Amino acid sequence: MIAIDGPGGSGKGTLSTRLAAHLGWNFLDSGALYRLTALAVMKQDADLDDEDALGQVAGNLDIRFETGGQGVKSLLDGEDVSVALRSEDTGILASRIAVTPAVRAALVKRQRQFRQLPGLVADGRDMGTIIFPDAILKIFLTASTEIRTQRRHKQLKEKGESVNLSRLFREIKARDLRDQSRGIAPLRQAEDAVIIDSTELSIEEVLSKVIKMI
């Protein structure tokens, strides 16, 4: 069981999926669960101020993950929402509803169900502190906000999306602050986690470091 937390470096998901593939283990993208909930909330036009309604949406999600040559495909109500899942608007809403106790309670149990043989690589912001505190290895992956913004901007441009760099910087910074200061399961480094700053490192270099640790 390996937990990978931290604000990442716009490559945390790629690192986690590649590590899981290398080990032949299961993979959990906990952020995807919150993003899927955010999409479902938008789809159902749920009241963002109604905690019970949000918890109900999270508890009744019809989701499925499919892995293949193109990576991980996320399905909501049988529809492939992999692209919409990674939009900035979805990420902002996911971060907002993640502070809702009813939503977190509904998703914690589902996340822990991913822990199956032969092993699990869990990617998120509270994997090593809250969801899997007994993970054999905990990685806290970070990078400067400037570098993360540049990497994210490049990813979005490659997908054909037009995003303002300064606005993206502000959104990433605001999300980090919101996640670090929330009352429930805040983003923080577990005491026994290994910090990896990927500001000056490539995905291959980070992956190599983690494999050596294992």
N, C-alpha and C positions, 0 to 999 in steps of 0.2 A: 504494500500500500504506500503510494507516494503522493504527497499533497504539494501542489504548486500554487502559491498565493502571490500577492503583491499587485501593484498597479500595472506590472508587466512592462513591455517595451514594444507594443504592437506586434508581438510575435509569441506571446505566452501560449496562445491557443495552438499555434503551429508547433512550438516546442513540445507541448503536452501530447498532441496527436502523434508526432514523430517518435516520441519516447515510448508511448503505448505500443506503437507498431513494432518498434525495435525489441521490446520485451515480450510482445505477444499477449499483452494484458488488455483488460477492459479500459474504457475511457469515459470520463464524466466531465462535461463542460457545464459547470453549475451556473455560469452566467447565462448560458443558453436557456436554462429553465426559467430564469427571471425574464429574459427577453421574450420567450414564448408566452409567458404570462402577460407581458406588456402588449404583445400583439393580440392576444385573446381579449384583453381589456379594451383595446381600441376597436376590435372587430365587434364586440358586444356592446360597445358604447357604455361601459360600466362607469358608475359615479366614482371618481377618484377620491372623494371625501367619505365614501361609504366603506369602512373597513370590512364589514361582514360581506359585502358584495364582492370586494376584491379577493377575500379569502375563499369565497365560493368559486370564483373563476379559477384560482390557483389549484383548488382541490379537485376540480372537475376537468382538468386539461386532458384533451385527447391528443397525446404527442407520441412521436416515435422517432428514433434516430437510426439511420441506415448508413453503414460504412461501405466504402467501395474505392475504386480507383480515383474518383474525384474528391475524396475526402469524406467528411461527415455530412450527410444530408439530414436536415431537420424538417419534420412534417407536423403540421398542426391541422387537426380535423382532416387528415389524409392529403393535405395540400403541402407541396414543397415550398417552404417559406425561408429557405436558407439565405436568400439575398436580402429580403426584408428584415431578417433577423439581425443583420449586421449594420443596418442604417444607424446614423447618429441619433435620429429621433427616437428609435426603438431603445437604444442604449440609455438615453436620458430618462425616458419613462420607466425603464426597468430599474434604474438606480433610485428613482423616486418611490416606486412601490415596494422596493426591497426593504424599506424601513418599516413597513406595515407588519405588525406582529402576526396577524392572521395569515398573511401571504407567506411569511417565513415559516410559520408552523406547518402550513400545508406542504411546503416544498422540502423541509428538512428530512422528513421520513422518506420521501421519494428519492432524495439524493443518496441516503444511506443504503437504499436497496440496490444501488449500482455496485456495491462492494461484494464481488463474487470471485471465485477462483477462475483463472490462476492468479489474478491480482488486479489492482486498479490504479490508474493514474488519474487523479482528480485535480481539475483546474478551476480556480475560483478566487475569491477574496476572503473566505473564512474557512477554507478546507482544513488547514492544520490547526486552527484555533478553536473552531466550534464543531464542524461536521465530523472530522476524523482526527481528533487530538492524539490518537495513538499511532498515527502513521509512522512507518519505519524511517522515512526520510521526508523532511519538509524543506521546500525551497521557497525563498521569498525573492521573487524576480522583480527588479525595478530598473528604471532608466530615467534620465532627466526628462522633464516635461517637454522641453524643446525638441529633443530627439524623438520622443514618442509622438509628438505632434507631426513632425516631418515624416516619420514612418507611416503613420496613419493617413496622412494626406496623400502620400504616394500610393498607398493601397487603394484609396477611394478613387484617385485619378485613373489607376489601371482598370478600375471597374466602370469607368466612364462617368463617374459622379463629379459634379462641380462643387467644391467646398472651399470656403474662405479660410485661409490659413490662420489668421488672427482669431476668427470666431471659433475655429476648431481648438486652438490653444486654450481659449477661455473655457470652453465646454469641458475639455479634459481636466483642466485644473479645478473647475467647479465640481466635477464628478468625484475627483479624488478627495476634496475637502468634505463633500457630503458623505462619502463612504467612511472616511476616517472619524467623523464627528457624530455619526448616528449612534443612538443609544443601544441598539440591538446589533450584536455581532459586527462591531466596527472593523474596518480594514486595519490590521496591525500585524506585525511580525510575531510569530510564535517564539517563545523563549529558546526553543531548541531548533529553530529554523536556520538554514544556511542562506545568507544574503548573496545574491548574484546581481551585480550592476551590469546591465547589458548595453550601457551607453556607448561603449567603445568595442562591443563584441557583436559578431554575427550569430545567426541562429545556429550554424554549424559549430561555432566555438562554445556556445552555451550548452548545446546538446552533448558535446564531448566532455565538458566539465561534469555534467550531471551523471553521465554514464560511468565516469571514473569514480564518482562518489558512491554509486550503487555497487 
